[in-house]
Amino acid sequence: MTYCISDIHGDFKGYKYLLEKVSFSDNDRLFVLGDVIDRGEGGIEILKDMMMRPNVFPILGNHEYMAISCIKFLLTEITEESIKDLDENIIRGLMEWQNVGGYTTMDAFHRLTREEKEDIYEYLREFSLYEEIKVNGKKFVLVHAGITGFDANTPLEEYPFSNFLFKVPNYNRVYYPDKYLVTGHLPTCAIHQNKRPYFIYKGNNHIAIDCGSYCGGQLGMICLDTMEEFYYNYKEERGN
C-alpha cells in the first residue's frame, strides 16, 4: 500500500500511532510531504525513525528548508573566526526559525552526538522537492504546499524550488485533469470548500492532507490505493 502524511510537526506519538494503525510494513510505501519538524517536541525522533526506513520518502517542507541553513551553522565549531563570520542573514534565519516553532527542534538537535547531528543534516539535504507516482493506474503529484506559477506545459523540474514550499494551490482549479495533486502546508480547516474542517479534503483533483494537528486539529494519513483516511487526535486519545 502507498500512504501519504504531512505536517507532522513533531508529533512523534501520532506518527507512530498511524503507522501501527495501518500495520505499516516493509511492503508498503510512505510519502511524507514536509514539515516533519518544529512546534512539537518529537521532530528529531521522527526524522531518526524515517532515516531507518528505506520505504519512507521525504519531501521538503518550508520548515525543513528553514532548518537546513540554521543547522549548518549549528554544526560549525564556535571560534573567534566563526563568530566574526556570523552575519545578519544567519542571525535573521535563526530568529525566523525559532519564531515558527524551530526552538523545539533546535533544543533536541543540541542533545544529539556530533555524528547524529551530521546524519540529520545530510538526511534533510536529501529531501526531494516533489514526487510523481502511479498507484493502481492513478497518477499523483506530491508536493508540500502547492505549485506557484503553475503551467500545465512546464515540467516540474523546471520550477524554482521555492515554488513548491510556501504558497497553497487554488483549490477551485483543476491543475491536472489526469492526475491528483496531493499537498499539505495549509490546514484543511482553512480551505473554504472543505465541508469537514480538520479532515482530509478531496475536490477538483486536489487531495489536501494537513489536518492541523498543531493547531487544534488532528494528524491525517491517506492510503492512495483505497483513498481510505486515518487519523490521530491526541485530545481523543487523552479522553478530553
Secondary structure, 3 states (H helix, E strand, C coil): CEEEECCCCCCHHHHHHHHHHCCCCCCCEEEECCCCCCCCCCHHHHHHHHHCCCCEEEECCHHHHHHHHHHHHHCCCCCHHHHHCCCHHHHHHHHHHHHHHHHHHHHHHHCCCHHHHHHHHHHHHCCECCEEEEECCEEEEECCCCCCCCCCCCCHHHCCHHHHCCCCCCCCCCCCCCEEEEECCCCHHHCCCCCCCCCCEEECCEEECCCEHHHCCEEEEEECCCCCEEEECHHHHHCC
